[in-house]
Amino acid sequence: MSVPESEVDGERHRARLDDATADLDPPLAVLDLDALDANAADLVRRAAGKPIRVASKSVRNRGVLRRVLARPGFAGVLAYSLPEGLWLSSGDDPVSTDVVVGYPSADRSALRRLAADETVAARVTLMVDSAEQLDLVDDVVPPDRRATLRICLDVDASLRAAGGRVHVGVRRSPVHSAAEAVALARQVTKRPGFALVGLMAYEAQIAGVQDAPAHRPLRGLAVRGMQKVSARELAGRRAEVVAAVSAVAPLEFVNGGGTGSVERTAAEDAVTEVAAGSGLYCPVLFDGYRAFAARPATFFAVAVTRIPVPGTVTVAGGGWSASGPPGSDRLPVPTCPAGLSWLPTEGTGEVQTPLRGPGTATLQVGDRVWFRHAKAGEICEHVNELHTLAGDRLTGALPTYRGEGRAFG
């Protein structure tokens, strides 16, 4: 009886990871540079000529950010906090001189640092969706005592139906219509110390929801229907918002989309750039998309420490859960060897994780189990470095934010 090709490939992959890291002790994480580069090239192809702003939340590693930004087709960073944005844009060798902070900031000390440095203030763009956020900045540093601060408007990209009673998407900005966007744009432009330079609208219900989830065909059908309706509505509304705001102030950029919607968002004339980050690492939550098939690029290993009963092994740690709504899809997936699953009564634990299944037959105390994380950059919160793999050998290590002593919660 022949062994299925998928199992053969899985064992080859396991041997590749085990052999390359034989001299290292788990827990450890590996970044497959071949897969990373292939994923980056595919994102550029999907963007069809529009620049990709790298979402640093999904990377959390300066070395990886530099590697990706050095490739044609990528330009700028979409940071997830102002302190992070300051760090990435400061110094003589910044990761980027074009950083948009993707979320409003209430970090007063970071705002003071930004306002006091004209060079960095010219490199960093703040996100706002209300006049109250402008008030906070003015309270921290009055406009006559600071550099002019660059501002981007965050426009809600969710789908609203039934007179607003139905909401599909994340709850971010209160600015939904062109009229609301214009009102806020006028608030920005009439106030000293601010310059309106950009607009962002992130369609999470399209970019961040799998449209072909494994073993759930009916859900996939429903998601695709929702996304088709939402994309049509948003394309028209986004164009209207951009035209209306551009009449108030000229915009340097209009950002939209994410890994799951790159080609769809890039096709809109109103959008000048797309954002992407998760597609570089390809975590588990980005397996189920019809438009693309990225290669998993990050893996983490933990060691088998005991065998409580035949058919079950226990590994040290492994509970690297992802953010989002609680559920089994937020837990890491044991990948190598194949045929492992965590116990529904225990899940994955901070200190230990029991696993069962036919894959346990090949495991002894001291062996490794390789996992894939459910989300992208969050794996970097658990390790100090990503060991880089090219071909069948390790080429070095790239320190994560954590490894550089940085935490941007």
N, C-alpha and C positions, 0 to 999 in steps of 0.2 A: 504494500500500500504506500503510495507516494505522499510526501509531506506537502501540504498546501504552500504555494509560493509566498503567500503573505506571512506564514510562520517562518519560512526560511529567511525572508527579508528581515523579519523582526529579530531573529537570532543573530543575524549579521550586524544589525544596528546595535543590539545589546553588546555584542563582542567588541564592536568599534568603540563604544563608550567606555566599557570596562577596561579594555586594553590601554586606551589613551590616558586614562586616569588612574592606572594601577598604582602609581606611587603617591596618590593623594588619599586623604582620609575624608570620608563623608561626615557631616553633610557638605555637599558641594553643588555648584551649579555650572553648567557648561553652555556656552554659546557656540553654535555651529555657524561659522563664518560663511561657509558655502551656501547654506540655507538663507542666512541673513541677506547676502548679496543677491541671491536669486529673488527673494521676496521684494527687495528694494527695486530691482529692475522691473519686476512685474507691476509694482505700484506706479512707476513712471509710465509704463506702457498704458495702464488703465487711465491715467490722468490725461493722456492725449495732448501733451504740450503745455498744460497748465502746471505751474509750480506747486510742489507739495510742501506744506509747512509741517515740520515733524512735531507730533504731540509728545512732549517729553514725559508726560505721566506714564506713557506706555513703554518708555525706554529706561529712564532713571540711571543712566550711565553716560558720563561725559565722553568716554572713548568711543562708544557706539554712536552717540550723536555726531561727533566729529567725522567718523567714518561715513555715515550716511549723508551728512551735509556736504561732504566733498564730492559726492556723485552729482552729475548733471541731472536736473529735474527736481532737486530738493533745494528749498530756500527758506531759511528762517525757522524759528522755534515757536511752538504754542506751549507756553509754560503753564503749570497748574498752580503756582503760587508766586507772589511778588518776591519774597526772599530768594526763591529759586531763580526767578528771572534776573534778579540783580547779580547773583552768583555766575550765571551763565553768560552774562553780557559785560562783566567787569574785567579789568586788568588789561595787560598788554597783549594777551593771547586769548580773547574771549571765544567761547564756543560759537556764539553768533552775535552779530551787531544788529539783529532784527528779531526781537523777542516780543511776542504778544502774550500777555498774561490772560489765560483763558477764562478766569473767574474774577469777580470783583474782590478787592482786598480791603480788609479792615485792620491790617497790620500797621500800626502807627509808626513803629520804629523803622520799618521798611519804607514807608512813605517818606519819612524824613530823609533817609539815605538817598532815595531816588531824587527828591526835590533839591538836594544839596549838590548833586553831581550833574552838571550840564551834559557831559559826555554820555553818561549812562541814561539820562533822561531822553536823549535823542535816539537811544537804542531800544528803549522799553516802551511798550504801549499798554496802558491800563484798560481794563474792561469795566464798563458801567451799564446799568440798565435802569437807573433812577437818579433823580436830582439829589436824593439824600446821600448817595455815594459821593457826589461832587461836594456836597456840604461837609462831609467827613474830611475830605482832602483839604479843603479850605480851613477847617478848624485845626488841623494838624500843622499845616504850613500855609499861611496866608499867601495869596498870589503875588504880592509885592516882595516876598522873601524867598522865592523859589524860581527854578527854571520852568519854562513852559512844559506842561505834561501832555503827552500824546494820549488820545482817547479813542477807544473803539466801542461802538454800540453793540450790545448783545440783544439780538432779536429772537423772540420765541419762534421755534420752527415746528412746534407740535401741531397735531391735527385737532382742530376743535369742530365739533358737530352738534347738531340738535340745539342750536342757540347757546352753545358753550357748556351744555350739561354733560357732553361726552368729551373727554380729553384723552388723546392717544399720544404718548411721548413723555419726556421728562418735564418736570416743573422747574424751569430755570427763570428766564426773564419774564417780567410782566408786560413787556413791549411786544405786541403781536401784530398790530395793524400798521399800515403806512402812516396814518394820522398820528398814532402814538409814537412812532419812530421820529417823525418830523418834530413833534413837540419836544422830545428829549434832545434831538439834534440842535434845536434852537436854544435850549437851556445851555448846552455845552458851548456853542459859538458865541453866545452873548456874555459869557463869564470870562474875566481875564484869567490868564494862567493856564488855559486849556486849549488844545488844538484837536479838533475832530478829524481823524485820519482814516478810520476804518469801520467796517461793519462785519459782524459775524452772526451766522444763524446755523446752529448745529442740529441736524435732523436725527436725533438718537433713535427714533422709532424705525428709521430706515438703515442708518449706518451701523447700529449696534444690536440689531436683532436678527438672528439667523433665519433665513428664508427657506432653508432646507434642513431642518434639524433631524438628526438621525433617529430612525424608528418612529417618527411622528409626522406622517404624511398629511394628516388633516390639519395639524397646526401649521405646517409649512404652507398649505394651500390658503389658509386664513391669513397668515402673515403676508404672503405675496399679494393678496387682494387688498389688504390694508395699505401696504407700501405703495401700490400702484395709485390708489386714491390719494394718499398723502403726498406723494411726489408730484402729482399733477397740481394739487392745490398749492403746494409750497412753491413750485416753480413760478407760478403766476404771481403769488403774493410777494415772493422775494424780489422779483423783477420790479414790482410796483414800489416796494419799500426802497430799493436801491435808487430807483429813478427819483423818488420824492426826496430822499435824504441828500442825494447828489446835488439837488437844486439848492440846498441849504449850505453845503460845503463840499468841495471836491474830495473824493475819497481815493486814498492811495491803494486800498485793497478791500476786497469783499471775500471773506472766508466762509467756507461751508463744508459739510460732509465729514466723513470719516472712512476708515478702512472698508467698511461694508457698502459704501455708496460712492466710491471714488469716481467711477465712470459716469454714473448717473448725475452726480453733482457737477462734475467738470463739464458736462454737456450744456449746462445753463449759461447763456451769454452774460447774465448779470454777475456770475461768480468769477473772480479773477484768480483764485487759488483754492486748493483743497487741503484739508488737514488729514493726516494719517499717522499712526504709530503702532497700533496693535498688529497690523499686517506684517511688520518687520520680524517680530518674534513668533507670530502665529500661535497663540495659546488655544486651549481647547474650545473656548467659546467662539472662536472664529473658524471652526471646522465646517460648519453647516451653511455655507453660502454657495449659491449657484453660479455667481458671476466670476468667482476666482477659486483657486485651490492653492493656497500658500503652503510652504514647507515648514513644519515645526522646527524652530531654531533654538529654543531654550529647553533645557531639561535639568532636573535636580535629582540628586541621589542621596538616599539614606541607607543605613546599614541594618541588616537583619541581626537582631540581638537575642532572640529566643524563638523556640518552636514549642508553643504550649500544648498542642495536640497535632497529630498527623493531619495534613491538609490545611494547616494554619501556621503562618509565621507572624512575628511581631517585629516591626522596624522601629528604630529610634526616631521619634519626631514624625514629621510628615504632615502635620496639621497646618499647612500653609494655605488657609482658606482665602478666597477672593472676596472683595467687597461687592455689595449689591444685595438684592433681596435674598434672605436666607433660603437655602435649598441645596439639593445634592449637586446641582450644576455648578456650584461655587467651590466645590472641593477639588483638590488635585486628583489627577487620574493616574493610577499605576500603569506604566506603559511597557517596561521591560523588567523581567520577562513577561511575555504575554500570558493571559489567563489568570490575572489577579484582580481582586476587587476588595474594597473595604467592607466591613460588616455594618449593615444598616443600623444596628443597635449602638454602634460606637463611632462610626464615621472616621474622620482623621483627627488625631490628637496632637496636642502641643508636645507631649513627652514621648508618646508611643502610639503606633497605629497597627492594629492587627489586620492581616490580609489573608484571604483564603482563595481557593480555586486551584485548578490544575497546574498553574504556574509555580505553585509552592514546591512541586516535586523536584525542581532543579535547584532549590535554594538551601543553603546551609548557613549557620551562624557566621557572620562576617561578610557574607555576600551583599551586593548592592541591589536595591530596587530603584529603578528610575521612574520618575514621575514627570508629568507635564502639568504646569499650573493652569488654572482656569482662565486667568486674565494675564495681561502682558507684563507691564513694568513692576507689578507688585512682587514678583519673585525676587527683585533686587532688594526688597526690604528685609530679606532673611539671610542674605549672604554679603560678605565684604567684597567679593570679586566674582566676575564671570570668567571662567577658564575658557579660552578660545581654542576652538577645534577647527582645523583646516585639513581636509582629506581624512587621514587616519591618525593624525598626531596633534598634540597640543602645541600651540604656538606662543602661548603666554597667558596673561590674565589682565582684564580691564577692571579697575576698581569701580564698584557701584557707588551711588550717592552715600549709602551707609558706610561703605569702606573708606570714603573720604571724610567721614565724620559729619555728614549732612543728613538732616531729616526734615522734610517739608510736609508736615501733616495737614 
